[in-house]
Every structure is written in structure tokens, then in C-alpha cells.
Amino acid sequence: MKKGKIFSKRHIVTATLVLCLAAAVWLNMRYSSFTAPLTDNSASGDKDYFDTSSQLGQAVETGGKVATIQNTRKERNETRSQAIAELKATIEKADVDAKDKSDALKKLEAETKRITDETTIETVVKAKGFEDALVMISDESVTVIVPKDQLLTSETLQIQDAVTSQIKIDLEKIKIITLK
């Protein structure tokens, strides 16, 4: 540094970047708490980001009597237990050829991964403040059921984030269902 020079270009650039970062943090804190109901995107200015004509960014409301999340989870687990038992029996049979055993083992591994992913996503959704959640992963889509009458845009985004942070899937393939 030269004598008599208090601030160098490096100091000025660093100070500018720190101020920009502080402004970004302040703006994020200021506007991230704003939530609007999914049915009224005009007030929040979200029209450019949420297409209200598709299922993306919206919750699908179910009608009529819907089984509780716990009962559905219990039924799902019972069905899976039977399928896993059949796959294990196929693997353990002596008269089954190697290809069938290999296929059964791959299906068993895929089912185990699916169970792990569903449980992890359910845990993440609950950690984001939801009372409970049921996640069902198929080859084509992910369905998330939450016990709420209506979801805010921010809640929908939280659920989508919970899913996409655990598995690689397009947002269009995530279905969110609310229980009444």
C-alpha cells in the first residue's frame, strides 16, 4: 500500500459486496414471510411463477370421506410386507434360476430404497412444521398427503423442496393432496 492511502480498491470492492449481501439477506427476511393462499395468486404477484391452470404449485383437494394418514400408512405397510415376503421367498427358493433370483433381488433393493425415501421425505415434511404426512413414491410420480384444509403457496413449496431434496423428480410429477 502507498503511504497516505487509507482504502485500496480491494477494500472498496469488499465493502460493496458485504453491503450487497446484507441487503439481500434483509430483503429475503423481509419478504420470505409473506404467504398467500393458493387460490389467490393475484395479490402476491406470483402469476409469473405459478401456473394456476396446472397442478404445479397447487394442492389437490380431496372430497368425501378419506382414510386417515395412519390407516393408509398401515395398509401400505401391510401390502409391502407381503410383497417383500414373496420376493424373499423367491430369492431363497432352490429351484429358481439365477436370473429370476437376480430380478427378485433388484426388486427387493428398489422397494427398500423406495421405503427409505418415503420415510425420509415424511420426516422432512414433518420437520417443516406439518402435523403428519404420507408419501407414496411410484415409478412415475410422488404423492404427498398432508392433513390440512388448504395449503399456502409457501407450504406447497416446502413440500416440493422436501421431495426434490431427497429424490430427483420433476415438480410436475409431485402431487400434493390435502385431507379435509
N, C-alpha and C positions, 0 to 999 in steps of 0.2 A: 504494500500500500504506500501511496505517496503521502508525504507529510502534509498535514493540514486537511486532508480529505477524510471526512467522518464516515460517509456512506459510499460503498462501492456499488457498481451495477448489480453485483450478486446480492447484496443486502436489499436493494430496492426490489429486485425480482422476487426474492424470498418473501419479503413483507407483503407484496402484492398477492402472491399465491396464498399466503396464510389468510389474508383478508377475504379472498375469493372463497376459500374453503370454509371460513367462519360464516360467510353469507349463505353459502349452500346449506350448511348444517342448520342455520337459523330458519331458512325458508322451508327446509324439509320438516323441521319440528313444527313450524307454524301451520303448514298446510297438510301434513300427513294425518292429523287427527280429524280432518273433515271427511265425513262419510255421508253418502246419500243413499236412499233406498234404491233398489234395482229398478223399480218401476218408474222412477223419475230421474232420468239421466240428464234432462234439460237443465235442471238447476245447478248441477255440478260441473257442467261443461265437459262431460265425458263423451259426448256424441262422436268425437273423432276417434276415441279409443275403444268404445264398446258398441258393437253392432247389436241393437235391440231386436233385430229380426231373427237372430240365430240363438243357439243355446250357449254360445261362448259368452262368459261373463254373467250368466244368469242362472238362477236356481229354478229347477223344475219342481213345481208344487204338485204334490200327490193329493188325490181326493179319496174320500171314503175312509173306511177303517183300514189302517196299516198296522201290520205286526210291529211290535216294539223292536228296537235295535237288539236288545238282549235275546229275544226269541229267535230273531233272524240269524244272529250270530251262532246261537246254539244249533239251529237246524243246519247251517252251513258247515259247522264243525263236525256234526254227526255224518253228514254226507261225505265230507272229506276223509273222515276216519275210515269209512267203508271203502272208499276208492284207494286209499293208501294201503289198507289191509289187503285188497285184491292185488295191487302192484307188488307188495312184498311177497305174497303167496306165489305170484308168477315168477319172481326172481328166485325163490327158494325151491321151486319145483325142479326135479332132476330130469324129467322128460321134455323140458322146454329147450329149444335150440338157443345158441348163443346170441343170435340176432334179436330174438324176442326178449331175452333177458336184458340185453343192452337197451332195447327200446323201453322196456319197463323201468329200467334204472334211470334213463333220461327223463321219463315222465315223472318219476318219483322226485328226482332232483328239481325239476321245473316246478312241481307242486310245492315242494319245500321252500323254494325261493319265493313263490307267489305268497305263501302263508307268511313268510318273514317280511316281505314288502308290505303286505296289507297291515300286519301288526304294527310295523314301524310307522306307516302313514297314519294309522289310527292314533297312535301315541303322539305324533307330531301335531295332528289336528286338535287333540285334547289339550296339548301344551299351549296351543294358540288361543285357548280360552273357551272352547266348546265343551259342553257338558259330556257328550259322548259322540262317537262317530262309528260308522260301519263302512268299511272299504271292501269293494269286490273288484278284483282285477280279472279281466278276461283277455283273450288274445288281441281283441280289437279296441277295448276301451277300459276306463276305470270309472266306477260308480262310487260316489261318496254320499252316504245318507247321514244327515245331521238332524237332531231334534230341535228345530226352530220353525216358527211360523213363516218367517220371511228373513232373507239374508240381505245385509247391506253389501254394497259393492266391495268394500274393504274386506268383509268376511269371505266373500267369494274368492277374492284374490289370495287371501290367506290359505284357503283350502287348495286352490290351484298350485300355490307355491309349495305347500306340504307334499302334494303329489309329485310335482316335477322335480323337487329336490331329491326324491328317493328313486324315481324311475324315469327313464327317458320316454316321454309321450307328448304328443301334440295337445295343445289346450283344447282343440275342438273335440278331442276324444275323452275329455273329462266331463262326466255328468254328475251334477250335484242335485240331490233330491232332499227336500225339506219335509219333515214329518209335522203334521198338524196335530 
